[in-house]
Amino acid sequence: MKKLVALLLAVMMIAALLPIVASADEPVTITYLVTGDIPTNRTDEVLAMINEKLIEKVGAKLEIRWIEWTDWTTNYNLAIATQSGDIDLVGTATDWLDAWPNTQKGGFLPLSEEMLKEYAPLTWAAIPADHWEKCKFNGEIYLIPEDQYAQWTNHGFMYRGDWAAEAGLADGVHSWDDLGKYLAYVKENKPDVIPWDADGNGSSYSQQMSGGWQTSHTGNIYIEGMGVDLFYGESAENPYTLSTYYLDSDEFVNFAKTMKSWADAGYWRTDVLNYTGDVAAEMKEGTTAARQHHTETWTGFRTEMENAQPGSDLGFFWFGEEMGNVVTLNITHGAMAIASSSKNPEKALQVYDLLRNDPELYQLMMYGIPGEMYTLDDNGYIARPEGWDEAVMGCTFNWWWGRNDGIGLRAADRDWETIDKLYAVYNEKAVTYPYGQFIFDRTNVSMYLDNLSNVYNTYMPRIVFGMVEDPEAYVAEYRAALKAAGIDLVMEEIQRQLDAVYAK
């Protein structure tokens, strides 16, 4: 009997130990918070392959939490504000994803040099010391910059080179005046085409269009992350003095008058502010002649247009071209942070370090399964299978916070000769973004910024699309509303903080 009891006790002890042993072998789950709609292609299949390799290398697996584009700003910030250990890696940005406000609110974990060196050694070694400085708040590192990926997100207009040539613009569209001539030609000679079928409802055209005119006609430089798109430095030569463009510049009035004349000429729909069409699809169908977006989009869309409209020779007029006014992208336009409540920050850094620097993992994430989803041509460029449809056959991780030119691959179907020619112009003319270490503290003026945002969103769409009777009078009304909303107090505070950071 004693032997039986002893045997039962032994079995019970072994059984009790089994969950502990098993749990010791369980991989740690690292949750990656990212903006974007949930993919319907082969992302899950590729993620499973990535996780096999992550488990093998660091004993972790990646899980993705998507913040879909519907009401994305609110939901993204809410996820960070209400975190409870449910997120680890957070894709962020100082210009479009409130990285600094979320840092100031305690949403992200400070990263010590020792922690980065131990758990993200490849990333630590690759990022220069002055770049780490631009990722600090109150002396501590909070962001990991995407600074090993060359990109240009300055906006402009894509246009059909074949139609521009017909319009007498043999060298293409290189100014707002050229753009007006191009749109006028299309309106007069292509009866089935809307010159620019803009999706004006809920779009961000206010900043892009108004700011585009501004950088094309002045030396002003946009200051990112201010909460409302009214604040620019004077010029590359005098970047730390605020421009008063929106309060007193004649060029802003000229912009409003030009947009009114374009609206009256019928270059877009009369109900543009309510329209939500797909401009890209319409361009490929040949029913619209222009698309406003940024350079990176143009590089791929040029190929799509050539396939859909052979000989279209899609060109790109970039905002600022007349003045040679172009600024290098802020290195924290894409950045990675660790959620402040992450239960496994060290493991999260290990995962990020591999996804950014390990060629096999990086290329799986960016391009999919080699030999099946792509092959390499003689130039080492990616060639996709015949009939390729990214939305169905590809993988989507929106890895906008750790791209790496050193192990990245070029797409074989892009016109790199034309693209590199434009990039060379940018590289020649660009100035370095001058506000990388400016973290605006909104505490004293947050109420005024909210008021200014409301005024901006009320007036600017109508100015941008010429939906006013008297542009000059409407601009005067807008300026009075900005004054009443407290713009002078806000500009005084911004200038004070700029002086504190950059005063010699």
URHUHU-V892084 format. One line per field, one symbol per residue. ss: DSSP state (~ for helix, > for strand, _ for the rest). phi: phi as a letter, one per 30 degrees, with the letter a starting at -180 (. if undefined). Layout:
ss: ???
phi: ???
This chain:
ss: _~~~~~~~~~~~~~~~~~~~~~~~~__>>>>>>>>_______~~~~~~~~~~~~~~~~_>>>>>>>>____~~~~~~~~~~_______>>>>______~~~~~~___>__>_~~~~~~~_~~~~~~__~~~~~__>>__>>__>>__>______>>>>>>~~~~~~_________~~~~~~~~~~~~~~____>__________~~~~~~~~~~~~~___>>_________>>________>__~~~~_~~~~~~~~~~~~~~~~______~~~____~~~~~~~__>_>>>>>~~~~~~~~~~~~~~_____>>>>>__~~~___>_______>>>>>_____~~~~~~~~~~~~~_~~~~~~~~~__>___>>>_____>>______~~~~__________>______>____~~~~~~~~~~~~~~_>______________~~~~~~~~~~~~~~~~~~~______~~~~~~~~~~~~~~~_~~~~~~~~~~~~~~~~__
phi: .ddddddddddddddddeddddddcdddcccccbdkdddcccedddeddddedddddbibbcbccdcdddhddddddddddcebicbbdbdbadcbbhddeddddidbcdcdedddddcbdddeddcdedddedccbhicdbbcddccbdbbcddlcdbddddddddicdcjcbaddeddddddddedcbdccdebdddddidcdeddddddddddcbcebdcdicjadccbddaddbdccddcedcbddddddeddddddddddidbddcedcdbdcdddddddicbcbbcaceedeeddededdddbeidhdcbccdjddcicbbddedcdbacbcedcedbddddddddedddbdedddddddbjddiccabcdddicdccdeiebedcccbbchdcbadbddbdbddddcddddddddeddeddcdcdedcdcccdcdedbedddddddddeddcdeddecidbdbeddddddddddddddjdddddddddddedddcdd
